[in-house]
Each structure stands twice: as C-alpha cells, then as structure tokens.
Amino acid sequence: MAQLCGFRLEEMRDLVLGFEVDASPSRQWHKLAQMKEVEIDKQVARLLAMRRVVKSVMRCKCVDWTECGRIAAAVVTRGVE
C-alpha cells in the first residue's frame, strides 16, 4: 500500500518503525499521508507548469532564442495555457 501511495523506502521505514509503540497504524498512516499529499500537490503544480511551457513551445513561431525565452517565461509567470 505504501509503495502505491508513492512513499519512498525511508518513509516506509518511518511508517513501521518511526512512531511511538502505542501509536495505531491508522494514526501513523494519517500523519505520513498528510505530508505525502502536500508533496504530491507540489509535484502536480510543477508538472502543470511544465505542461504550459511545452504547449507554448509547440505553438512557437519565434524567429530567435531570445524571443522564445521571453514567451516561455511569460507563460510560466502568468499561468497561461
């Protein structure tokens, strides 16, 4: 289950060994899952930004590299698709 959620080996070890002895599995899962959700949200945001730049590049009609760089930076900054 932990691997399917994207937990790294170190995080899985913490899940099993890194909590108090009396902590229930659900309590352990909940704490780590909240942290993982934040990490996943950041990854999704990065991927969406990358997609915006890739879509911009696919529409590129720039005549020089300077113009391409300005357009790509504007896409990332504004979040335009």
C-alpha positions in Angstrom: 0.0 0.0 0.0 2.7 2.5 0.9 4.6 1.9 -2.3 1.4 2.5 -4.3 1.0 5.8 -2.5 4.4 6.9 -3.6 6.2 6.6 -0.3 10.0 6.2 -0.6 11.7 3.4 1.3 12.8 5.8 4.1 9.2 6.9 4.6 8.0 3.3 4.7 10.6 2.6 7.3 9.3 5.6 9.3 5.8 4.3 8.9 6.7 1.0 10.5 9.5 2.0 13.0 9.4 5.7 13.5 6.4 6.1 15.7 5.6 5.6 19.4 5.0 2.0 20.3 1.3 2.7 21.2 0.5 4.6 18.0 -2.1 2.8 15.9 -1.4 2.1 12.2 -4.2 4.5 11.2 -2.6 7.3 13.2 0.7 6.6 11.6 -0.8 6.4 8.1 -2.7 9.7 8.6 0.3 11.7 9.7 2.5 10.4 6.8 -0.3 10.6 4.3 -0.9 14.3 5.1 2.8 15.1 4.4 2.7 13.0 1.2 -0.4 14.8 0.0 1.5 18.2 0.3 4.4 16.7 -1.6 2.1 15.4 -4.4 0.3 18.7 -4.7 3.7 20.4 -5.3 4.7 17.8 -7.9 1.3 18.3 -9.7 1.8 22.1 -9.7 5.3 21.7 -11.2 4.0 19.3 -13.8 1.2 21.6 -14.8 3.7 24.5 -15.2 5.9 22.2 -17.4 2.8 21.4 -19.5 2.1 25.1 -20.0 5.6 25.7 -21.3 5.6 22.6 -23.5 2.3 23.7 -25.1 3.7 27.1 -25.6 6.8 25.7 -27.3 4.6 23.6 -29.6 3.0 26.8 -30.8 6.3 28.6 -31.1 6.8 30.8 -34.1 9.7 32.7 -32.7 12.5 33.9 -35.0 15.2 33.9 -32.4 16.0 32.2 -29.0 15.6 35.5 -27.1 12.0 35.8 -28.1 11.3 32.2 -27.2 12.8 32.7 -23.7 10.6 35.7 -23.0 7.5 33.9 -24.2 8.2 30.8 -22.1 8.9 33.0 -19.0 5.6 34.8 -19.5 3.7 31.5 -19.8 5.2 30.2 -16.5 4.6 33.6 -14.7 1.0 34.1 -15.9 0.0 30.5 -16.0 -1.4 30.9 -19.5 -2.2 27.8 -21.4 
